[in-house]
Amino acid sequence: MNVLEVEALHAYYGKSHILHGISFHVQEGEIVTLLGRNGAGKTTTLRALMGLMPSREGQVQLFGEVTTGWPADRVAATGVGYVPEGRRIFANLSIEENLKVPFERGGPWTLERIYDLFPSLRARRQSKGRQLSGGEQEMLAIARALMLNPRFLMLDEPSQGLAPLIVQEVFNVIVNMRREGIAVLLVEQNVRAAVTIADRACVLDDGRMVFEGPAEEFARDEARIRALAGASAEKWEADE
């Protein structure tokens, strides 16, 4: 079953045409990584799916229901968790207070279960958000999204600014989400790490989808990896 279906989606910032008719899907219990250089349209895609910016053309379906044009709170209520770039936790609230901010949906993710998954958060549960390291803030942002008991989780650059060992810890948590049956759409600049854990990869270039296929296939193509991480503007074509 497809958790997410995007068909010919166009989105704009003012008069700037950012997304040019992109189409892709995410299935139940899989990790899909959305890749592309800075300015390719990755964050815009997540914001459009979440209802944080309008889509002028095309259609978004979540769990079989057309959600195009819905406000963000209504999208979230369907079972979508969103961890934006920059974490955006509440700096003056404690870890526990941050975790109690989301509107609770019934499901398996309780405060105690969150602390079992993130023991470092349990140990510092009374610490303020501003006192946390970058890794702890990212863990808290993911944990807060899980408190909504989502069926689908979207993460925007979770490894940004983190040390390699912490990146590995964050990615282990994302893999655990798949084991729990949660579908994940992962936007990442750390291409090699992303394709290691993802089932499928989608690549955006200048607001257009230029590759969609198995992450393992993408990972084997060193030229594509280098082009994505470097300055080449070439367009990737799916292998025959």
Secondary structure, 3 states (H helix, E strand, C coil): CEEEEEEEEEEEECCEEEEEEEEEEEECCCEEEEECCCCCCHHHHHHHHHCCCCEEEEEEEECCEECCCCCHHHHHHCCEEEECCCCCCCCCCEHHHHHCCCCCCCCCCCHHHHHHHCHHHHHCCCCEHHHCCHHHHHHHHHHHHHCCCCCEEEEECCCCCCCHHHHHHHHHHHHHHHHCCCEEEEECCCHHHHHHHCCEEEEEECCEEEEEEEHHHHHHCHHHHHHHHCCCCCCCCCCC
